[in-house]
Amino acid sequence: NLNNKNNELKQKENEINKREINLNKEKIDFEKNKKEIIKKELEEEKKPILIGLNNIGATCYMNSTLQCLSNTKPLTEYFLKKFKKSEKNIMVNEYYDLLLNLWNRAKNNTAYSPNSFKEVLSKENPLFAGIAANDSKDLINFLLERFHQELNEVKPNTVNNNNIINPQDQTNEQYMLDIFLKEFKEKYNSAISSMFYGLM
């Protein structure tokens, strides 16, 4: 009888040990999966999510322009990673604030109303005041030029336009191109000019 009981106890002990091994294995697997899930969630949280823009009165032209600009990756990366607000920069400050709202994960699945941007835009350019529809092309031209002016690192009255070109050099295309490029860089030095401007 004692032998039988000993065998039964050993068998139960073995079963308990097996169960403990399985539980430990399940715990390790759970912790591993948990870490992977947390890692994925953290990675997802880092991803910006673009939200919509409400139409605030025939502003389809403005909303589509702002969505196009905000999806221009180098431009958005510049504003979100390098740009610093300054009192003299009216339009770029407003655009920066709009971007923060547009790419705000906390406001996912909602739409943002660009009232403040429209108000500042209307003050800075009467063409876009009121509730009338406008042309996206006119707006994007205005915004890029204005952004460039506000971000241009070249100070006014410091550009030298006195490059004297000898008549024989005027037929040398490479020489003339180098001169024009030099002048261009002396006049235009901003994130906007480096991304969007060119010389033809």
N, C-alpha and C positions, 0 to 999 in steps of 0.2 A: 504493500500500500504506500509506504513511504517513497519507494522508487517511482511509483506512478505519479504521486503528488509532485515529486521533484521534477519529473519530466513535464508535467502539466505547467508547473511554474516556469520552467525554462522555456517552454513553448510560448507562454504568455509574455515572458520577458523579451523573447526574440521578436514577437509580434509588435510589442511596444517599441522596441528599438527600430524596427522597420518603419513603424508609423512616425517615429521621431525623425528618422532620416528623410522620409518623404515630406514631412512638414517643414523641415529645414530647407529641403530642396525647393519646395513651393514658396517658402519665404524669400529665398535668394532670387528665384525667378520673378516673384512679385516686386521685390525691391529694384531689380534690374529693369523690369517693364515700367515701374513707377518713375525711375530716373529718365528713361527714354521719353515717356509721356511729358514729364515736366520740361525736359530739354526742347521737345517739339513745341510745347505751349509757349515757352520763352522765345523761341525763334519766331513763332507766329506773331507774338506781341511786338517784336521789333519791326515787323513788316508794316510799312504805312499802307493804309487803305483809303483810297480816294472815295470821297462821298460826292453826292450831287449838289447842284446849285439851284435854288428856287428862282423862278422867274418873278421879278419884282416890277413888271410893267414893260413889256416889249424889250426885254433884255436878253433875248436869245442870242443876239450877236455878241454881247458882252460875255455871257456865260460860256459860249462855245470857244471864244478867244481865250478866256481864262483857263478852260479845261485843256486846250491845246498847249498853252504856255506851261501849265503845271505838269503836263506829261512830257515836256522836253527835259529829259533826264539831267543833262549837265547844268541846265539853268536851275532846276529845283534843288539839285545837290549843292549848288553854289549858295543859294538862299538859305537852305536848312543847315548847312555845315560851316559856311565861311562868312556870310553876311552879318554885319553889325549895324544896328539902327543908329541913325544920326539925325539931329534936328533939321538939317538942311535938306534931307532926302524925304520929300513928301510922298511921292507916288511909290517909290520902292519900299518905304516903310509900310504903306497901306497894302501893297502886294504881298509883302512878307507876312503881315498879320493874316491876310486871306489864306495864304498857303498853310499856315499853322492850323487854321480851322478846317481847311480842305483835306489835309492829310492827318487829321486827328482821329486816332483809332477809337477813342472813347465815344465819338459821335458817329460811329459806323452805323449803317442802315438808316441814317437820317440825312436830310438835305440842309445845306447851309444857305442862309439868305445874305447875299453880298451888299447889304444896304450901306454899310460904312464905305466900302470901296466905291460904290456908285456915287455916293455923296461927294467924296473927295475928287473923283474923276470929273464930275459935273462942274465943280469949282475950278479945277485946273484947266479944263477945256470945255467951253460952252457948247461945242458941237454935240457933246454927249449928255447935255443937261436935259431935263424933262423926261417924258415917257415915250418919246418917239423912237421908232426903230432906226438903227444905223447899220453901217457896213462894217463887218468884222475886219476887213482889210484896213480901213481907216483907223480902227482902234488899235490893231496890232502894230501898225506903223507908228502911231503916236506913242504907245506904251514903250516899245523898244527904243525909240529915239529919246524919250524922256528918261527911261531907266539909264540909258547910256550917259546922258548929260549929268544925272545925279551921281552916277558911280565913276565917272571919268576922273582918273587920277592926274590928268594933265591940267595944271592950273591955267586960268585965263591969262592972256598977255605974256605967256612964256614961250609961245611957239615961234620959231624962227622961220619966216617964209622967204628969206633972202638967198635962197640957193641959186647961184648964177650958173647957168648951163651954157657951155661953149657951143657955138653953132655946129661944129663937126660932131659933137656928142649927141646932138638931137636926133640923129639918124641911127644911133646905136640903141637898139630896143632893150637889151639887157641893162645897159647903163641907165636908161630913162626909167625902166621898171624899178631898179634899185633906188633911184632918187625918189620916185613916187611912194614906194613902200616905206622909205625912211620918213618922209613927210607924213604919211598916213599914221605911222606909229607915234610920231611926235604929237599928233592932234588927237588920236583916238587910243585911249588906253583904259579900257574897262572890261569887266566880265562880259558885257553885252557885245562890245566890238570884237572881242576875241572869239565869241561863239557865232555871231550872226553877220558881222560886217565882212566885206570883201572888196577887192579892187579889180576893176575890169578895164 
